[in-house]
Amino acid sequence: MGQDRKLRRRELAALAGAAGLAFLAGPLAGQHVFKEVNALQPGEFTWHPERQPDGPVSVVVSLDEQRVHVYRNGVRIAVSTCSSGKPGHETPTGVFVVLQKDRDHRSSTYNNAPMPNMNRLTWGGIALHAGNLPGYPASHGCVRLPLKFSALLFEVTHLGTPVIIAASGSAPDSVVHPGFILGNYEETEFEKVLETLTPRQHPSDWNMEGTYPITSIVASSHDERIIILENDRQVAEGPLTWDGKPLGPHVYVLHGPDDGSRGMRWQALTYDGSAEQADHDLTRVGTEKAFAEVIASHSHPGMIFVFTDLPLHPDRRSGRDFVIMS
């Protein structure tokens, strides 16, 4: 215990020296507590990875709550207080993925300021990182986290981890599609699907230039199209059919096969904080058989599938700035 305290003092002293701070308040260091989420004070967080040791991780930032929720395989394993962008520098809402990780990052914009345990969300400067937490939005657009929490989060994210920044957070639903990614396969073809997915394990150790590209799919009712992205490149495009109702701003994270239904299991979240939550139902959308097979060939556990009623305009994603900014 004494050794842990010494290690913590050295870590905080190093951060203080880098930031030029005379002292560090509790909200910057962070404190793991056992209390209700709505009772967390600035700098406090909960961390319980044992609730779900395995599976795809997704992060939900709730701006109205000033909270960051971490889910693994659909189970919430952590919640932290945060500080998002102040008026005039608001944090954008939408669906993003982690583009870069840097444990000892420094800002190229703000006087070389330290941004420990940085998970980059856009190349334009939006990221998750450790910073001061005054209890209200105070950053220049990034999402500041307690130092200790940011270090723990850094260990469970990877390039491609989805981060949903919403006006208000919503708990994820578990959704099972009876076929495979818009394809209504016969039960006898389930094993064929498994053969496709087996070599593509969850990308916890991948990088953006790795052997297995990180796949994202976006379906736009406005354009009546579906696009497939691998890392920063659009690799395919096909037709979208749906039930005619607004798709709504939803994102689905593929977990993997569901033996009971002979289909695929997904985690579904709504990303714009709408009060009215549409049903999370992947059977609402479809495409032609040939393009469904193209989607299947690019799919892997941990990939994301975004629904939007906005146009698929390049201004909403630039290079690896992903994907839909509402």
Secondary structure as a PSIPRED ss2 file (coil, helix, strand):
# PSIPRED VFORMAT (PSIPRED V4.0)

   1 M C   1.000  0.000  0.000
   2 G H   0.000  1.000  0.000
   3 Q H   0.000  1.000  0.000
   4 D H   0.000  1.000  0.000
   5 R H   0.000  1.000  0.000
   6 K H   0.000  1.000  0.000
   7 L H   0.000  1.000  0.000
   8 R H   0.000  1.000  0.000
   9 R H   0.000  1.000  0.000
  10 R H   0.000  1.000  0.000
  11 E H   0.000  1.000  0.000
  12 L H   0.000  1.000  0.000
  13 A H   0.000  1.000  0.000
  14 A H   0.000  1.000  0.000
  15 L H   0.000  1.000  0.000
  16 A H   0.000  1.000  0.000
  17 G H   0.000  1.000  0.000
  18 A H   0.000  1.000  0.000
  19 A H   0.000  1.000  0.000
  20 G C   1.000  0.000  0.000
  21 L C   1.000  0.000  0.000
  22 A C   1.000  0.000  0.000
  23 F C   1.000  0.000  0.000
  24 L C   1.000  0.000  0.000
  25 A C   1.000  0.000  0.000
  26 G H   0.000  1.000  0.000
  27 P H   0.000  1.000  0.000
  28 L H   0.000  1.000  0.000
  29 A H   0.000  1.000  0.000
  30 G C   1.000  0.000  0.000
  31 Q E   0.000  0.000  1.000
  32 H E   0.000  0.000  1.000
  33 V C   1.000  0.000  0.000
  34 F C   1.000  0.000  0.000
  35 K C   1.000  0.000  0.000
  36 E C   1.000  0.000  0.000
  37 V H   0.000  1.000  0.000
  38 N H   0.000  1.000  0.000
  39 A H   0.000  1.000  0.000
  40 L C   1.000  0.000  0.000
  41 Q C   1.000  0.000  0.000
  42 P C   1.000  0.000  0.000
  43 G C   1.000  0.000  0.000
  44 E E   0.000  0.000  1.000
  45 F E   0.000  0.000  1.000
  46 T E   0.000  0.000  1.000
  47 W E   0.000  0.000  1.000
  48 H C   1.000  0.000  0.000
  49 P H   0.000  1.000  0.000
  50 E H   0.000  1.000  0.000
  51 R H   0.000  1.000  0.000
  52 Q C   1.000  0.000  0.000
  53 P C   1.000  0.000  0.000
  54 D C   1.000  0.000  0.000
  55 G C   1.000  0.000  0.000
  56 P C   1.000  0.000  0.000
  57 V E   0.000  0.000  1.000
  58 S E   0.000  0.000  1.000
  59 V E   0.000  0.000  1.000
  60 V E   0.000  0.000  1.000
  61 V E   0.000  0.000  1.000
  62 S E   0.000  0.000  1.000
  63 L C   1.000  0.000  0.000
  64 D C   1.000  0.000  0.000
  65 E C   1.000  0.000  0.000
  66 Q C   1.000  0.000  0.000
  67 R E   0.000  0.000  1.000
  68 V E   0.000  0.000  1.000
  69 H E   0.000  0.000  1.000
  70 V E   0.000  0.000  1.000
  71 Y E   0.000  0.000  1.000
  72 R E   0.000  0.000  1.000
  73 N C   1.000  0.000  0.000
  74 G C   1.000  0.000  0.000
  75 V E   0.000  0.000  1.000
  76 R E   0.000  0.000  1.000
  77 I E   0.000  0.000  1.000
  78 A E   0.000  0.000  1.000
  79 V E   0.000  0.000  1.000
  80 S E   0.000  0.000  1.000
  81 T E   0.000  0.000  1.000
  82 C C   1.000  0.000  0.000
  83 S E   0.000  0.000  1.000
  84 S C   1.000  0.000  0.000
  85 G E   0.000  0.000  1.000
  86 K C   1.000  0.000  0.000
  87 P C   1.000  0.000  0.000
  88 G C   1.000  0.000  0.000
  89 H C   1.000  0.000  0.000
  90 E C   1.000  0.000  0.000
  91 T C   1.000  0.000  0.000
  92 P C   1.000  0.000  0.000
  93 T C   1.000  0.000  0.000
  94 G E   0.000  0.000  1.000
  95 V E   0.000  0.000  1.000
  96 F E   0.000  0.000  1.000
  97 V E   0.000  0.000  1.000
  98 V C   1.000  0.000  0.000
  99 L C   1.000  0.000  0.000
 100 Q E   0.000  0.000  1.000
 101 K E   0.000  0.000  1.000
 102 D E   0.000  0.000  1.000
 103 R E   0.000  0.000  1.000
 104 D E   0.000  0.000  1.000
 105 H E   0.000  0.000  1.000
 106 R E   0.000  0.000  1.000
 107 S C   1.000  0.000  0.000
 108 S C   1.000  0.000  0.000
 109 T C   1.000  0.000  0.000
 110 Y C   1.000  0.000  0.000
 111 N C   1.000  0.000  0.000
 112 N C   1.000  0.000  0.000
 113 A C   1.000  0.000  0.000
 114 P E   0.000  0.000  1.000
 115 M E   0.000  0.000  1.000
 116 P E   0.000  0.000  1.000
 117 N E   0.000  0.000  1.000
 118 M E   0.000  0.000  1.000
 119 N E   0.000  0.000  1.000
 120 R E   0.000  0.000  1.000
 121 L C   1.000  0.000  0.000
 122 T C   1.000  0.000  0.000
 123 W C   1.000  0.000  0.000
 124 G C   1.000  0.000  0.000
 125 G C   1.000  0.000  0.000
 126 I C   1.000  0.000  0.000
 127 A E   0.000  0.000  1.000
 128 L E   0.000  0.000  1.000
 129 H E   0.000  0.000  1.000
 130 A E   0.000  0.000  1.000
 131 G C   1.000  0.000  0.000
 132 N C   1.000  0.000  0.000
 133 L C   1.000  0.000  0.000
 134 P C   1.000  0.000  0.000
 135 G C   1.000  0.000  0.000
 136 Y C   1.000  0.000  0.000
 137 P C   1.000  0.000  0.000
 138 A C   1.000  0.000  0.000
 139 S E   0.000  0.000  1.000
 140 H C   1.000  0.000  0.000
 141 G C   1.000  0.000  0.000
 142 C C   1.000  0.000  0.000
 143 V E   0.000  0.000  1.000
 144 R E   0.000  0.000  1.000
 145 L E   0.000  0.000  1.000
 146 P C   1.000  0.000  0.000
 147 L H   0.000  1.000  0.000
 148 K H   0.000  1.000  0.000
 149 F H   0.000  1.000  0.000
 150 S H   0.000  1.000  0.000
 151 A H   0.000  1.000  0.000
 152 L H   0.000  1.000  0.000
 153 L H   0.000  1.000  0.000
 154 F H   0.000  1.000  0.000
 155 E H   0.000  1.000  0.000
 156 V H   0.000  1.000  0.000
 157 T C   1.000  0.000  0.000
 158 H C   1.000  0.000  0.000
 159 L C   1.000  0.000  0.000
 160 G C   1.000  0.000  0.000
 161 T C   1.000  0.000  0.000
 162 P E   0.000  0.000  1.000
 163 V E   0.000  0.000  1.000
 164 I E   0.000  0.000  1.000
 165 I E   0.000  0.000  1.000
 166 A E   0.000  0.000  1.000
 167 A C   1.000  0.000  0.000
 168 S C   1.000  0.000  0.000
 169 G C   1.000  0.000  0.000
 170 S C   1.000  0.000  0.000
 171 A C   1.000  0.000  0.000
 172 P C   1.000  0.000  0.000
 173 D E   0.000  0.000  1.000
 174 S E   0.000  0.000  1.000
 175 V E   0.000  0.000  1.000
 176 V E   0.000  0.000  1.000
 177 H E   0.000  0.000  1.000
 178 P C   1.000  0.000  0.000
 179 G C   1.000  0.000  0.000
 180 F E   0.000  0.000  1.000
 181 I C   1.000  0.000  0.000
 182 L C   1.000  0.000  0.000
 183 G E   0.000  0.000  1.000
 184 N C   1.000  0.000  0.000
 185 Y C   1.000  0.000  0.000
 186 E C   1.000  0.000  0.000
 187 E H   0.000  1.000  0.000
 188 T H   0.000  1.000  0.000
 189 E H   0.000  1.000  0.000
 190 F H   0.000  1.000  0.000
 191 E H   0.000  1.000  0.000
 192 K H   0.000  1.000  0.000
 193 V H   0.000  1.000  0.000
 194 L H   0.000  1.000  0.000
 195 E H   0.000  1.000  0.000
 196 T H   0.000  1.000  0.000
 197 L H   0.000  1.000  0.000
 198 T C   1.000  0.000  0.000
 199 P C   1.000  0.000  0.000
 200 R C   1.000  0.000  0.000
 201 Q C   1.000  0.000  0.000
 202 H C   1.000  0.000  0.000
 203 P C   1.000  0.000  0.000
 204 S C   1.000  0.000  0.000
 205 D C   1.000  0.000  0.000
 206 W C   1.000  0.000  0.000
 207 N C   1.000  0.000  0.000
 208 M C   1.000  0.000  0.000
 209 E C   1.000  0.000  0.000
 210 G C   1.000  0.000  0.000
 211 T C   1.000  0.000  0.000
 212 Y C   1.000  0.000  0.000
 213 P C   1.000  0.000  0.000
 214 I C   1.000  0.000  0.000
 215 T E   0.000  0.000  1.000
 216 S E   0.000  0.000  1.000
 217 I E   0.000  0.000  1.000
 218 V E   0.000  0.000  1.000
 219 A E   0.000  0.000  1.000
 220 S E   0.000  0.000  1.000
 221 S C   1.000  0.000  0.000
 222 H C   1.000  0.000  0.000
 223 D C   1.000  0.000  0.000
 224 E C   1.000  0.000  0.000
 225 R E   0.000  0.000  1.000
 226 I E   0.000  0.000  1.000
 227 I E   0.000  0.000  1.000
 228 I E   0.000  0.000  1.000
 229 L E   0.000  0.000  1.000
 230 E E   0.000  0.000  1.000
 231 N C   1.000  0.000  0.000
 232 D C   1.000  0.000  0.000
 233 R E   0.000  0.000  1.000
 234 Q E   0.000  0.000  1.000
 235 V E   0.000  0.000  1.000
 236 A E   0.000  0.000  1.000
 237 E E   0.000  0.000  1.000
 238 G E   0.000  0.000  1.000
 239 P E   0.000  0.000  1.000
 240 L C   1.000  0.000  0.000
 241 T E   0.000  0.000  1.000
 242 W E   0.000  0.000  1.000
 243 D C   1.000  0.000  0.000
 244 G C   1.000  0.000  0.000
 245 K C   1.000  0.000  0.000
 246 P C   1.000  0.000  0.000
 247 L C   1.000  0.000  0.000
 248 G C   1.000  0.000  0.000
 249 P C   1.000  0.000  0.000
 250 H E   0.000  0.000  1.000
 251 V E   0.000  0.000  1.000
 252 Y E   0.000  0.000  1.000
 253 V E   0.000  0.000  1.000
 254 L E   0.000  0.000  1.000
 255 H E   0.000  0.000  1.000
 256 G E   0.000  0.000  1.000
 257 P E   0.000  0.000  1.000
 258 D E   0.000  0.000  1.000
 259 D C   1.000  0.000  0.000
 260 G C   1.000  0.000  0.000
 261 S C   1.000  0.000  0.000
 262 R C   1.000  0.000  0.000
 263 G E   0.000  0.000  1.000
 264 M E   0.000  0.000  1.000
 265 R E   0.000  0.000  1.000
 266 W E   0.000  0.000  1.000
 267 Q E   0.000  0.000  1.000
 268 A E   0.000  0.000  1.000
 269 L E   0.000  0.000  1.000
 270 T E   0.000  0.000  1.000
 271 Y C   1.000  0.000  0.000
 272 D C   1.000  0.000  0.000
 273 G C   1.000  0.000  0.000
 274 S C   1.000  0.000  0.000
 275 A C   1.000  0.000  0.000
 276 E C   1.000  0.000  0.000
 277 Q C   1.000  0.000  0.000
 278 A C   1.000  0.000  0.000
 279 D C   1.000  0.000  0.000
 280 H C   1.000  0.000  0.000
 281 D C   1.000  0.000  0.000
 282 L H   0.000  1.000  0.000
 283 T H   0.000  1.000  0.000
 284 R H   0.000  1.000  0.000
 285 V E   0.000  0.000  1.000
 286 G E   0.000  0.000  1.000
 287 T C   1.000  0.000  0.000
 288 E C   1.000  0.000  0.000
 289 K H   0.000  1.000  0.000
 290 A H   0.000  1.000  0.000
 291 F H   0.000  1.000  0.000
 292 A H   0.000  1.000  0.000
 293 E H   0.000  1.000  0.000
 294 V H   0.000  1.000  0.000
 295 I H   0.000  1.000  0.000
 296 A H   0.000  1.000  0.000
 297 S H   0.000  1.000  0.000
 298 H H   0.000  1.000  0.000
 299 S C   1.000  0.000  0.000
 300 H C   1.000  0.000  0.000
 301 P C   1.000  0.000  0.000
 302 G C   1.000  0.000  0.000
 303 M C   1.000  0.000  0.000
 304 I E   0.000  0.000  1.000
 305 F E   0.000  0.000  1.000
 306 V E   0.000  0.000  1.000
 307 F E   0.000  0.000  1.000
 308 T E   0.000  0.000  1.000
 309 D C   1.000  0.000  0.000
 310 L C   1.000  0.000  0.000
 311 P C   1.000  0.000  0.000
 312 L C   1.000  0.000  0.000
 313 H C   1.000  0.000  0.000
 314 P H   0.000  1.000  0.000
 315 D H   0.000  1.000  0.000
 316 R H   0.000  1.000  0.000
 317 R C   1.000  0.000  0.000
 318 S C   1.000  0.000  0.000
 319 G C   1.000  0.000  0.000
 320 R C   1.000  0.000  0.000
 321 D C   1.000  0.000  0.000
 322 F C   1.000  0.000  0.000
 323 V C   1.000  0.000  0.000
 324 I E   0.000  0.000  1.000
 325 M E   0.000  0.000  1.000
 326 S C   1.000  0.000  0.000
